[in-house]
């Protein structure tokens, strides 16, 4: 069985926050969740960001897993994975 390790909480925002870092390939600005004692990542998306709206509008909790290929996807974002994974790899 996989062990889940808490990584961060991602929260979309409608305005940029001072100190955000721009990720050109993902077309979004984020705060550094390692600089936050609670692991919060604030996310501001460019108007032409290609990710699904659910990622751009709904907060998420991210976990680190031992083997990404062996996880069971138990949430509705499964349909978004084909668009998201190539951007992360």
Secondary structure as GFF3:
##gff-version 3
##sequence-region A 1 89
A	DSSP	beta_strand	5	12	.	.	.	ID=ss1
A	DSSP	beta_strand	21	23	.	.	.	ID=ss2
A	DSSP	beta_strand	28	30	.	.	.	ID=ss3
A	DSSP	three_ten_helix	33	35	.	.	.	ID=ss4
A	DSSP	beta_strand	40	45	.	.	.	ID=ss5
A	DSSP	alpha_helix	53	57	.	.	.	ID=ss6
A	DSSP	beta_strand	60	64	.	.	.	ID=ss7
A	DSSP	three_ten_helix	68	70	.	.	.	ID=ss8
A	DSSP	three_ten_helix	76	80	.	.	.	ID=ss9
A	DSSP	alpha_helix	81	88	.	.	.	ID=ss10
###
